[in-house]
């Protein structure tokens, strides 16, 4: 990040549950209205000189809320972030479509300036609805999960309610 960028709360991941954080994540919001997700890899070192920072994805929208992580049934680590800002009266009037993303971790991808993923590698699930016995556009839950697994993650656009955003 640069001097025209602010960051969200930083949160850590102790992937192997050894009481040592291996990964740190944070989002950004820029004066221009954009935002990116970053990952810091500690390489199991307490010396921050040994850590590396990687840009995960440029969402092109402000990220002001802390993200979260989860592990799926296949031991894939997922990061979840939403976009939106609600700090000033200018933000109240903003009707831009914000998004929520789920990203599958790949610690081999990305540098500080080159993102690991692009928006084009995410499956758009905006119009997908999950019911007890079916999933719109995919038929079954297993078909949807197969489609998600072929992508770097998924994106859901908040296009049904103008001004909807993730802020906490």
TIVO-2410 file (N, C-alpha, C; in nm, 3 decimals):
# residues 168
REC num residu      c1      c2      c3 atome chaine
REC   1      X   0.082  -0.120   0.000     N      A
REC   1      X   0.000   0.000   0.000    CA      A
REC   1      X   0.087   0.126   0.000     C      A
REC   2      X   0.025   0.237  -0.038     N      A
REC   2      X   0.099   0.361  -0.045    CA      A
REC   2      X   0.037   0.466   0.048     C      A
REC   3      X   0.086   0.589   0.040     N      A
REC   3      X   0.040   0.695   0.131    CA      A
REC   3      X  -0.104   0.739   0.106     C      A
REC   4      X  -0.162   0.701  -0.007     N      A
REC   4      X  -0.302   0.737  -0.037    CA      A
REC   4      X  -0.397   0.621  -0.004     C      A
REC   5      X  -0.350   0.527   0.078     N      A
REC   5      X  -0.426   0.406   0.108    CA      A
REC   5      X  -0.434   0.385   0.258     C      A
REC   6      X  -0.550   0.344   0.306     N      A
REC   6      X  -0.567   0.303   0.446    CA      A
REC   6      X  -0.596   0.153   0.449     C      A
REC   7      X  -0.568   0.089   0.562     N      A
REC   7      X  -0.591  -0.055   0.570    CA      A
REC   7      X  -0.697  -0.089   0.675     C      A
REC   8      X  -0.758  -0.205   0.657     N      A
REC   8      X  -0.855  -0.258   0.753    CA      A
REC   8      X  -0.779  -0.318   0.870     C      A
REC   9      X  -0.853  -0.373   0.966     N      A
REC   9      X  -0.788  -0.451   1.071    CA      A
REC   9      X  -0.712  -0.567   1.008     C      A
REC  10      X  -0.597  -0.597   1.063     N      A
REC  10      X  -0.518  -0.710   1.017    CA      A
REC  10      X  -0.559  -0.831   1.099     C      A
REC  11      X  -0.577  -0.945   1.035     N      A
REC  11      X  -0.607  -1.067   1.110    CA      A
REC  11      X  -0.513  -1.178   1.067     C      A
REC  12      X  -0.483  -1.267   1.160     N      A
REC  12      X  -0.386  -1.372   1.136    CA      A
REC  12      X  -0.448  -1.511   1.127     C      A
REC  13      X  -0.372  -1.601   1.066     N      A
REC  13      X  -0.412  -1.740   1.054    CA      A
REC  13      X  -0.299  -1.829   1.104     C      A
REC  14      X  -0.331  -1.913   1.201     N      A
REC  14      X  -0.239  -2.016   1.250    CA      A
REC  14      X  -0.281  -2.145   1.182     C      A
REC  15      X  -0.234  -2.167   1.061     N      A
REC  15      X  -0.280  -2.276   0.976    CA      A
REC  15      X  -0.261  -2.413   1.039     C      A
REC  16      X  -0.146  -2.436   1.101     N      A
REC  16      X  -0.119  -2.569   1.157    CA      A
REC  16      X  -0.144  -2.577   1.308     C      A
REC  17      X  -0.208  -2.476   1.364     N      A
REC  17      X  -0.248  -2.473   1.506    CA      A
REC  17      X  -0.131  -2.498   1.601     C      A
REC  18      X  -0.016  -2.433   1.571     N      A
REC  18      X   0.101  -2.448   1.658    CA      A
REC  18      X   0.128  -2.320   1.739     C      A
REC  19      X   0.029  -2.234   1.750     N      A
REC  19      X   0.036  -2.108   1.824    CA      A
REC  19      X   0.133  -2.009   1.761     C      A
REC  20      X   0.155  -2.023   1.631     N      A
REC  20      X   0.240  -1.931   1.557    CA      A
REC  20      X   0.168  -1.895   1.427     C      A
REC  21      X   0.147  -1.766   1.405     N      A
REC  21      X   0.074  -1.719   1.287    CA      A
REC  21      X   0.161  -1.730   1.163     C      A
REC  22      X   0.108  -1.798   1.061     N      A
REC  22      X   0.181  -1.812   0.934    CA      A
REC  22      X   0.137  -1.708   0.831     C      A
REC  23      X   0.010  -1.666   0.838     N      A
REC  23      X  -0.045  -1.577   0.737    CA      A
REC  23      X  -0.120  -1.463   0.803     C      A
REC  24      X  -0.104  -1.342   0.750     N      A
REC  24      X  -0.178  -1.225   0.793    CA      A
REC  24      X  -0.250  -1.169   0.671     C      A
REC  25      X  -0.372  -1.119   0.692     N      A
REC  25      X  -0.450  -1.062   0.583    CA      A
REC  25      X  -0.504  -0.925   0.621     C      A
REC  26      X  -0.518  -0.840   0.520     N      A
REC  26      X  -0.587  -0.712   0.539    CA      A
REC  26      X  -0.636  -0.661   0.405     C      A
REC  27      X  -0.738  -0.577   0.413     N      A
REC  27      X  -0.791  -0.511   0.294    CA      A
REC  27      X  -0.751  -0.365   0.298     C      A
REC  28      X  -0.772  -0.296   0.186     N      A
REC  28      X  -0.738  -0.153   0.178    CA      A
REC  28      X  -0.853  -0.075   0.118     C      A
REC  29      X  -0.850   0.054   0.145     N      A
REC  29      X  -0.937   0.146   0.071    CA      A
REC  29      X  -0.853   0.266   0.034     C      A
REC  30      X  -0.868   0.306  -0.092     N      A
REC  30      X  -0.783   0.409  -0.151    CA      A
REC  30      X  -0.862   0.538  -0.170     C      A
REC  31      X  -0.790   0.648  -0.178     N      A
REC  31      X  -0.854   0.778  -0.205    CA      A
REC  31      X  -0.933   0.776  -0.334     C      A
REC  32      X  -0.893   0.691  -0.428     N      A
REC  32      X  -0.959   0.683  -0.558    CA      A
REC  32      X  -1.085   0.599  -0.554     C      A
REC  33      X  -1.113   0.533  -0.439     N      A
REC  33      X  -1.231   0.450  -0.426    CA      A
REC  33      X  -1.204   0.302  -0.444     C      A
REC  34      X  -1.083   0.265  -0.480     N      A
REC  34      X  -1.049   0.125  -0.501    CA      A
REC  34      X  -1.012   0.055  -0.372     C      A
REC  35      X  -0.981  -0.073  -0.384     N      A
REC  35      X  -0.938  -0.151  -0.269    CA      A
REC  35      X  -0.878  -0.284  -0.311     C      A
REC  36      X  -0.783  -0.331  -0.231     N      A
REC  36      X  -0.713  -0.456  -0.260    CA      A
REC  36      X  -0.707  -0.541  -0.135     C      A
REC  37      X  -0.684  -0.671  -0.153     N      A
REC  37      X  -0.661  -0.762  -0.043    CA      A
REC  37      X  -0.514  -0.802  -0.047     C      A
REC  38      X  -0.450  -0.798   0.070     N      A
REC  38      X  -0.309  -0.835   0.081    CA      A
REC  38      X  -0.291  -0.951   0.178     C      A
REC  39      X  -0.184  -1.029   0.154     N      A
REC  39      X  -0.144  -1.138   0.242    CA      A
REC  39      X   0.001  -1.115   0.283     C      A
REC  40      X   0.030  -1.132   0.410     N      A
REC  40      X   0.168  -1.130   0.458    CA      A
REC  40      X   0.202  -1.271   0.503     C      A
REC  41      X   0.311  -1.325   0.451     N      A
REC  41      X   0.356  -1.458   0.492    CA      A
REC  41      X   0.472  -1.440   0.591     C      A
REC  42      X   0.459  -1.500   0.708     N      A
REC  42      X   0.562  -1.482   0.813    CA      A
REC  42      X   0.677  -1.580   0.797     C      A
REC  43      X   0.659  -1.685   0.720     N      A
REC  43      X   0.761  -1.789   0.702    CA      A
REC  43      X   0.807  -1.843   0.836     C      A
REC  44      X   0.714  -1.851   0.932     N      A
REC  44      X   0.741  -1.902   1.068    CA      A
REC  44      X   0.852  -1.827   1.139     C      A
REC  45      X   0.866  -1.700   1.107     N      A
REC  45      X   0.969  -1.617   1.170    CA      A
REC  45      X   0.904  -1.506   1.252     C      A
REC  46      X   0.958  -1.478   1.368     N      A
REC  46      X   0.910  -1.365   1.447    CA      A
REC  46      X   0.978  -1.235   1.404     C      A
REC  47      X   1.078  -1.244   1.318     N      A
REC  47      X   1.148  -1.127   1.267    CA      A
REC  47      X   1.076  -1.078   1.141     C      A
REC  48      X   1.012  -0.962   1.149     N      A
REC  48      X   0.933  -0.911   1.036    CA      A
REC  48      X   1.018  -0.882   0.913     C      A
REC  49      X   1.150  -0.872   0.926     N      A
REC  49      X   1.236  -0.855   0.809    CA      A
REC  49      X   1.229  -0.977   0.717     C      A
REC  50      X   1.190  -1.090   0.771     N      A
REC  50      X   1.182  -1.213   0.692    CA      A
REC  50      X   1.044  -1.235   0.629     C      A
REC  51      X   0.950  -1.150   0.659     N      A
REC  51      X   0.814  -1.165   0.609    CA      A
REC  51      X   0.804  -1.113   0.466     C      A
REC  52      X   0.709  -1.163   0.391     N      A
REC  52      X   0.685  -1.116   0.255    CA      A
REC  52      X   0.539  -1.076   0.240     C      A
REC  53      X   0.517  -0.972   0.163     N      A
REC  53      X   0.381  -0.923   0.139    CA      A
REC  53      X   0.343  -0.954  -0.005     C      A
REC  54      X   0.217  -0.995  -0.024     N      A
REC  54      X   0.168  -1.033  -0.155    CA      A
REC  54      X   0.031  -0.969  -0.175     C      A
REC  55      X   0.010  -0.914  -0.293     N      A
REC  55      X  -0.124  -0.866  -0.327    CA      A
REC  55      X  -0.206  -0.987  -0.373     C      A
REC  56      X  -0.319  -1.009  -0.309     N      A
REC  56      X  -0.403  -1.124  -0.343    CA      A
REC  56      X  -0.492  -1.092  -0.461     C      A
REC  57      X  -0.564  -0.979  -0.454     N      A
REC  57      X  -0.654  -0.941  -0.563    CA      A
REC  57      X  -0.686  -0.793  -0.552     C      A
REC  58      X  -0.708  -0.729  -0.665     N      A
REC  58      X  -0.753  -0.591  -0.670    CA      A
REC  58      X  -0.904  -0.596  -0.697     C      A
REC  59      X  -0.984  -0.559  -0.596     N      A
REC  59      X  -1.129  -0.562  -0.612    CA      A
REC  59      X  -1.184  -0.434  -0.674     C      A
REC  60      X  -1.100  -0.330  -0.686     N      A
REC  60      X  -1.140  -0.203  -0.747    CA      A
REC  60      X  -1.254  -0.135  -0.672     C      A
REC  61      X  -1.272  -0.172  -0.547     N      A
REC  61      X  -1.377  -0.114  -0.461    CA      A
REC  61      X  -1.320  -0.107  -0.320     C      A
REC  62      X  -1.365  -0.012  -0.238     N      A
REC  62      X  -1.308   0.004  -0.104    CA      A
REC  62      X  -1.342  -0.112  -0.010     C      A
REC  63      X  -1.242  -0.155   0.066     N      A
REC  63      X  -1.261  -0.259   0.167    CA      A
REC  63      X  -1.234  -0.193   0.302     C      A
REC  64      X  -1.336  -0.185   0.386     N      A
REC  64      X  -1.319  -0.120   0.517    CA      A
REC  64      X  -1.343  -0.214   0.633     C      A
REC  65      X  -1.400  -0.331   0.607     N      A
REC  65      X  -1.428  -0.427   0.713    CA      A
REC  65      X  -1.324  -0.539   0.711     C      A
REC  66      X  -1.292  -0.587   0.829     N      A
REC  66      X  -1.199  -0.698   0.842    CA      A
REC  66      X  -1.257  -0.822   0.773     C      A
REC  67      X  -1.173  -0.897   0.706     N      A
REC  67      X  -1.217  -1.020   0.642    CA      A
REC  67      X  -1.220  -1.135   0.741     C      A
REC  68      X  -1.245  -1.253   0.690     N      A
REC  68      X  -1.242  -1.373   0.774    CA      A
REC  68      X  -1.194  -1.491   0.691     C      A
REC  69      X  -1.167  -1.603   0.758     N      A
REC  69      X  -1.119  -1.723   0.689    CA      A
REC  69      X  -1.197  -1.844   0.736     C      A
REC  70      X  -1.192  -1.949   0.654     N      A
REC  70      X  -1.252  -2.078   0.689    CA      A
REC  70      X  -1.178  -2.186   0.611     C      A
REC  71      X  -1.195  -2.309   0.655     N      A
REC  71      X  -1.136  -2.424   0.587    CA      A
REC  71      X  -1.249  -2.512   0.537     C      A
REC  72      X  -1.239  -2.557   0.410     N      A
REC  72      X  -1.344  -2.643   0.357    CA      A
REC  72      X  -1.313  -2.791   0.383     C      A
REC  73      X  -1.399  -2.878   0.335     N      A
REC  73      X  -1.384  -3.023   0.358    CA      A
REC  73      X  -1.260  -3.081   0.293     C      A
REC  74      X  -1.199  -3.007   0.199     N      A
REC  74      X  -1.080  -3.055   0.129    CA      A
REC  74      X  -0.953  -2.990   0.182     C      A
REC  75      X  -0.962  -2.926   0.298     N      A
REC  75      X  -0.852  -2.856   0.366    CA      A
REC  75      X  -0.800  -2.737   0.286     C      A
REC  76      X  -0.887  -2.675   0.205     N      A
REC  76      X  -0.852  -2.550   0.137    CA      A
REC  76      X  -0.884  -2.435   0.231     C      A
REC  77      X  -0.792  -2.341   0.243     N      A
REC  77      X  -0.816  -2.220   0.321    CA      A
REC  77      X  -0.885  -2.119   0.231     C      A
REC  78      X  -0.994  -2.061   0.279     N      A
REC  78      X  -1.070  -1.960   0.205    CA      A
REC  78      X  -1.065  -1.828   0.281     C      A
REC  79      X  -1.052  -1.716   0.209     N      A
REC  79      X  -1.062  -1.581   0.264    CA      A
REC  79      X  -1.191  -1.518   0.215     C      A
REC  80      X  -1.258  -1.446   0.302     N      A
REC  80      X  -1.384  -1.380   0.267    CA      A
REC  80      X  -1.373  -1.231   0.298     C      A
REC  81      X  -1.406  -1.148   0.199     N      A
REC  81      X  -1.403  -1.004   0.215    CA      A
REC  81      X  -1.523  -0.943   0.144     C      A
REC  82      X  -1.572  -0.833   0.198     N      A
REC  82      X  -1.677  -0.756   0.133    CA      A
REC  82      X  -1.629  -0.615   0.110     C      A
REC  83      X  -1.694  -0.546   0.019     N      A
REC  83      X  -1.654  -0.408  -0.012    CA      A
REC  83      X  -1.762  -0.309   0.031     C      A
REC  84      X  -1.718  -0.186   0.049     N      A
REC  84      X  -1.809  -0.078   0.085    CA      A
REC  84      X  -1.745   0.014   0.186     C      A
REC  85      X  -1.795   0.137   0.190     N      A
REC  85      X  -1.743   0.239   0.283    CA      A
REC  85      X  -1.860   0.322   0.330     C      A
REC  86      X  -1.859   0.357   0.459     N      A
REC  86      X  -1.969   0.435   0.516    CA      A
REC  86      X  -1.912   0.525   0.626     C      A
REC  87      X  -1.826   0.619   0.585     N      A
REC  87      X  -1.760   0.708   0.681    CA      A
REC  87      X  -1.813   0.851   0.678     C      A
REC  88      X  -1.853   0.898   0.559     N      A
REC  88      X  -1.893   1.038   0.545    CA      A
REC  88      X  -2.026   1.048   0.470     C      A
REC  89      X  -2.078   1.169   0.461     N      A
REC  89      X  -2.203   1.190   0.388    CA      A
REC  89      X  -2.187   1.156   0.239     C      A
REC  90      X  -2.067   1.168   0.187     N      A
REC  90      X  -2.042   1.130   0.047    CA      A
REC  90      X  -2.067   0.980   0.030     C      A
REC  91      X  -2.027   0.901   0.129     N      A
REC  91      X  -2.047   0.756   0.122    CA      A
REC  91      X  -2.195   0.721   0.123     C      A
REC  92      X  -2.275   0.795   0.199     N      A
REC  92      X  -2.418   0.767   0.208    CA      A
REC  92      X  -2.482   0.775   0.069     C      A
REC  93      X  -2.440   0.872  -0.009     N      A
REC  93      X  -2.498   0.892  -0.142    CA      A
REC  93      X  -2.444   0.795  -0.247     C      A
REC  94      X  -2.336   0.725  -0.216     N      A
REC  94      X  -2.274   0.635  -0.313    CA      A
REC  94      X  -2.364   0.513  -0.338     C      A
REC  95      X  -2.402   0.493  -0.463     N      A
REC  95      X  -2.489   0.382  -0.501    CA      A
REC  95      X  -2.414   0.277  -0.585     C      A
REC  96      X  -2.281   0.282  -0.585     N      A
REC  96      X  -2.203   0.184  -0.661    CA      A
REC  96      X  -2.235   0.043  -0.614     C      A
REC  97      X  -2.230  -0.052  -0.705     N      A
REC  97      X  -2.253  -0.191  -0.670    CA      A
REC  97      X  -2.131  -0.247  -0.597     C      A
REC  98      X  -2.150  -0.291  -0.475     N      A
REC  98      X  -2.041  -0.349  -0.397    CA      A
REC  98      X  -2.048  -0.502  -0.409     C      A
REC  99      X  -1.948  -0.571  -0.355     N      A
REC  99      X  -1.937  -0.715  -0.375    CA      A
REC  99      X  -1.892  -0.786  -0.248     C      A
REC 100      X  -1.913  -0.917  -0.247     N      A
REC 100      X  -1.859  -1.005  -0.144    CA      A
REC 100      X  -1.788  -1.117  -0.218     C      A
REC 101      X  -1.665  -1.151  -0.175     N      A
REC 101      X  -1.587  -1.253  -0.244    CA      A
REC 101      X  -1.539  -1.360  -0.148     C      A
REC 102      X  -1.526  -1.480  -0.201     N      A
REC 102      X  -1.461  -1.591  -0.133    CA      A
REC 102      X  -1.345  -1.635  -0.219     C      A
REC 103      X  -1.224  -1.636  -0.163     N      A
REC 103      X  -1.104  -1.667  -0.240    CA      A
REC 103      X  -1.032  -1.787  -0.182     C      A
REC 104      X  -1.002  -1.884  -0.265     N      A
REC 104      X  -0.927  -2.002  -0.222    CA      A
REC 104      X  -0.779  -1.964  -0.214     C      A
REC 105      X  -0.714  -1.998  -0.104     N      A
REC 105      X  -0.574  -1.960  -0.084    CA      A
REC 105      X  -0.481  -2.034  -0.178     C      A
REC 106      X  -0.385  -1.962  -0.231     N      A
REC 106      X  -0.274  -2.017  -0.307    CA      A
REC 106      X  -0.152  -1.935  -0.270     C      A
REC 107      X  -0.075  -1.982  -0.174     N      A
REC 107      X   0.038  -1.903  -0.124    CA      A
REC 107      X   0.154  -1.897  -0.221     C      A
REC 108      X   0.144  -1.967  -0.334     N      A
REC 108      X   0.252  -1.960  -0.432    CA      A
REC 108      X   0.231  -1.847  -0.532     C      A
REC 109      X   0.117  -1.780  -0.526     N      A
REC 109      X   0.082  -1.680  -0.627    CA      A
REC 109      X   0.085  -1.539  -0.570     C      A
REC 110      X   0.124  -1.444  -0.654     N      A
REC 110      X   0.119  -1.302  -0.620    CA      A
REC 110      X   0.249  -1.247  -0.567     C      A
REC 111      X   0.269  -1.117  -0.594     N      A
REC 111      X   0.381  -1.040  -0.537    CA      A
REC 111      X   0.320  -0.915  -0.476     C      A
REC 112      X   0.404  -0.827  -0.425     N      A
REC 112      X   0.351  -0.705  -0.363    CA      A
REC 112      X   0.274  -0.620  -0.464     C      A
REC 113      X   0.319  -0.619  -0.588     N      A
REC 113      X   0.256  -0.534  -0.689    CA      A
REC 113      X   0.175  -0.610  -0.794     C      A
REC 114      X   0.192  -0.741  -0.801     N      A
REC 114      X   0.120  -0.821  -0.900    CA      A
REC 114      X   0.025  -0.916  -0.826     C      A
REC 115      X  -0.106  -0.900  -0.847     N      A
REC 115      X  -0.202  -0.982  -0.771    CA      A
REC 115      X  -0.197  -1.129  -0.807     C      A
REC 116      X  -0.229  -1.212  -0.708     N      A
REC 116      X  -0.235  -1.356  -0.730    CA      A
REC 116      X  -0.352  -1.393  -0.819     C      A
REC 117      X  -0.462  -1.319  -0.807     N      A
REC 117      X  -0.584  -1.349  -0.881    CA      A
REC 117      X  -0.639  -1.223  -0.944     C      A
REC 118      X  -0.722  -1.243  -1.046     N      A
REC 118      X  -0.797  -1.131  -1.104    CA      A
REC 118      X  -0.946  -1.160  -1.084     C      A
REC 119      X  -1.027  -1.058  -1.101     N      A
REC 119      X  -1.171  -1.073  -1.087    CA      A
REC 119      X  -1.227  -1.174  -1.188     C      A
REC 120      X  -1.159  -1.189  -1.303     N      A
REC 120      X  -1.206  -1.280  -1.408    CA      A
REC 120      X  -1.190  -1.427  -1.369     C      A
REC 121      X  -1.114  -1.455  -1.264     N      A
REC 121      X  -1.093  -1.593  -1.220    CA      A
REC 121      X  -1.193  -1.636  -1.113     C      A
REC 122      X  -1.289  -1.548  -1.083     N      A
REC 122      X  -1.390  -1.578  -0.981    CA      A
REC 122      X  -1.522  -1.615  -1.048     C      A
REC 123      X  -1.588  -1.714  -0.993     N      A
REC 123      X  -1.719  -1.755  -1.043    CA      A
REC 123      X  -1.824  -1.657  -0.991     C      A
REC 124      X  -1.902  -1.600  -1.082     N      A
REC 124      X  -2.007  -1.506  -1.043    CA      A
REC 124      X  -2.129  -1.585  -0.995     C      A
REC 125      X  -2.159  -1.575  -0.865     N      A
REC 125      X  -2.273  -1.647  -0.806    CA      A
REC 125      X  -2.384  -1.550  -0.765     C      A
REC 126      X  -2.385  -1.432  -0.825     N      A
REC 126      X  -2.481  -1.328  -0.788    CA      A
REC 126      X  -2.625  -1.377  -0.798     C      A
REC 127      X  -2.658  -1.448  -0.904     N      A
REC 127      X  -2.796  -1.489  -0.925    CA      A
REC 127      X  -2.825  -1.631  -0.879     C      A
REC 128      X  -2.729  -1.694  -0.814     N      A
REC 128      X  -2.748  -1.832  -0.767    CA      A
REC 128      X  -2.831  -1.831  -0.639     C      A
REC 129      X  -2.931  -1.916  -0.634     N      A
REC 129      X  -3.011  -1.935  -0.514    CA      A
REC 129      X  -3.007  -2.081  -0.476     C      A
REC 130      X  -2.983  -2.108  -0.347     N      A
REC 130      X  -2.974  -2.245  -0.298    CA      A
REC 130      X  -3.102  -2.277  -0.221     C      A
REC 131      X  -3.165  -2.386  -0.262     N      A
REC 131      X  -3.285  -2.435  -0.195    CA      A
REC 131      X  -3.256  -2.572  -0.136     C      A
REC 132      X  -3.347  -2.624  -0.060     N      A
REC 132      X  -3.327  -2.754   0.004    CA      A
REC 132      X  -3.297  -2.865  -0.095     C      A
REC 133      X  -3.361  -2.860  -0.211     N      A
REC 133      X  -3.346  -2.969  -0.307    CA      A
REC 133      X  -3.291  -2.927  -0.444     C      A
REC 134      X  -3.249  -2.801  -0.457     N      A
REC 134      X  -3.197  -2.756  -0.586    CA      A
REC 134      X  -3.116  -2.628  -0.572     C      A
REC 135      X  -3.042  -2.598  -0.679     N      A
REC 135      X  -2.961  -2.476  -0.686    CA      A
REC 135      X  -2.985  -2.414  -0.823     C      A
REC 136      X  -3.032  -2.290  -0.828     N      A
REC 136      X  -3.058  -2.226  -0.958    CA      A
REC 136      X  -2.930  -2.220  -1.040     C      A
REC 137      X  -2.941  -2.238  -1.168     N      A
REC 137      X  -2.833  -2.236  -1.267    CA      A
REC 137      X  -2.741  -2.357  -1.261     C      A
REC 138      X  -2.743  -2.437  -1.153     N      A
REC 138      X  -2.651  -2.550  -1.140    CA      A
REC 138      X  -2.722  -2.682  -1.112     C      A
REC 139      X  -2.849  -2.678  -1.078     N      A
REC 139      X  -2.924  -2.799  -1.051    CA      A
REC 139      X  -2.906  -2.853  -0.911     C      A
REC 140      X  -2.781  -2.889  -0.877     N      A
REC 140      X  -2.755  -2.949  -0.746    CA      A
REC 140      X  -2.642  -2.876  -0.675     C      A
REC 141      X  -2.636  -2.898  -0.545     N      A
REC 141      X  -2.527  -2.842  -0.464    CA      A
REC 141      X  -2.392  -2.893  -0.513     C      A
REC 142      X  -2.382  -3.023  -0.545     N      A
REC 142      X  -2.255  -3.080  -0.591    CA      A
REC 142      X  -2.209  -3.016  -0.722     C      A
REC 143      X  -2.303  -2.985  -0.811     N      A
REC 143      X  -2.268  -2.919  -0.937    CA      A
REC 143      X  -2.215  -2.778  -0.912     C      A
REC 144      X  -2.277  -2.707  -0.819     N      A
REC 144      X  -2.227  -2.573  -0.784    CA      A
REC 144      X  -2.088  -2.583  -0.723     C      A
REC 145      X  -2.066  -2.677  -0.632     N      A
REC 145      X  -1.934  -2.693  -0.569    CA      A
REC 145      X  -1.828  -2.730  -0.672     C      A
REC 146      X  -1.863  -2.811  -0.770     N      A
REC 146      X  -1.769  -2.846  -0.876    CA      A
REC 146      X  -1.732  -2.722  -0.957     C      A
REC 147      X  -1.830  -2.637  -0.986     N      A
REC 147      X  -1.803  -2.514  -1.061    CA      A
REC 147      X  -1.713  -2.420  -0.979     C      A
REC 148      X  -1.739  -2.408  -0.850     N      A
REC 148      X  -1.656  -2.323  -0.764    CA      A
REC 148      X  -1.513  -2.376  -0.760     C      A
REC 149      X  -1.497  -2.507  -0.750     N      A
REC 149      X  -1.363  -2.565  -0.737    CA      A
REC 149      X  -1.277  -2.543  -0.862     C      A
REC 150      X  -1.339  -2.519  -0.975     N      A
REC 150      X  -1.263  -2.493  -1.099    CA      A
REC 150      X  -1.218  -2.347  -1.111     C      A
REC 151      X  -1.252  -2.266  -1.011     N      A
REC 151      X  -1.218  -2.124  -1.014    CA      A
REC 151      X  -1.133  -2.087  -0.892     C      A
REC 152      X  -1.079  -1.966  -0.893     N      A
REC 152      X  -0.999  -1.917  -0.780    CA      A
REC 152      X  -1.087  -1.878  -0.662     C      A
REC 153      X  -1.217  -1.877  -0.684     N      A
REC 153      X  -1.311  -1.838  -0.579    CA      A
REC 153      X  -1.441  -1.795  -0.643     C      A
REC 154      X  -1.517  -1.715  -0.570     N      A
REC 154      X  -1.646  -1.669  -0.620    CA      A
REC 154      X  -1.670  -1.523  -0.583     C      A
REC 155      X  -1.764  -1.463  -0.654     N      A
REC 155      X  -1.801  -1.324  -0.631    CA      A
REC 155      X  -1.954  -1.314  -0.630     C      A
REC 156      X  -2.006  -1.235  -0.538     N      A
REC 156      X  -2.150  -1.207  -0.534    CA      A
REC 156      X  -2.166  -1.055  -0.534     C      A
REC 157      X  -2.234  -1.004  -0.633     N      A
REC 157      X  -2.256  -0.860  -0.646    CA      A
REC 157      X  -2.382  -0.820  -0.571     C      A
REC 158      X  -2.375  -0.708  -0.501     N      A
REC 158      X  -2.492  -0.654  -0.430    CA      A
REC 158      X  -2.567  -0.561  -0.524     C      A
REC 159      X  -2.624  -0.616  -0.629     N      A
REC 159      X  -2.688  -0.531  -0.729    CA      A
REC 159      X  -2.838  -0.518  -0.712     C      A
REC 160      X  -2.897  -0.592  -0.618     N      A
REC 160      X  -3.042  -0.582  -0.601    CA      A
REC 160      X  -3.084  -0.466  -0.510     C      A
REC 161      X  -2.993  -0.418  -0.426     N      A
REC 161      X  -3.020  -0.304  -0.338    CA      A
REC 161      X  -2.912  -0.199  -0.355     C      A
REC 162      X  -2.939  -0.092  -0.429     N      A
REC 162      X  -2.838   0.014  -0.447    CA      A
REC 162      X  -2.792   0.069  -0.312     C      A
REC 163      X  -2.662   0.083  -0.297     N      A
REC 163      X  -2.607   0.137  -0.172    CA      A
REC 163      X  -2.575   0.032  -0.069     C      A
REC 164      X  -2.609  -0.096  -0.096     N      A
REC 164      X  -2.574  -0.202   0.000    CA      A
REC 164      X  -2.423  -0.218   0.003     C      A
REC 165      X  -2.369  -0.243   0.124     N      A
REC 165      X  -2.224  -0.253   0.140    CA      A
REC 165      X  -2.190  -0.334   0.264     C      A
REC 166      X  -2.065  -0.380   0.271     N      A
REC 166      X  -2.014  -0.451   0.389    CA      A
REC 166      X  -1.925  -0.352   0.464     C      A
REC 167      X  -1.960  -0.323   0.588     N      A
REC 167      X  -1.881  -0.226   0.665    CA      A
REC 167      X  -1.837  -0.277   0.802     C      A
REC 168      X  -1.887  -0.391   0.845     N      A
REC 168      X  -1.840  -0.448   0.973    CA      A
REC 168      X  -1.820  -0.597   0.958     C      A
***
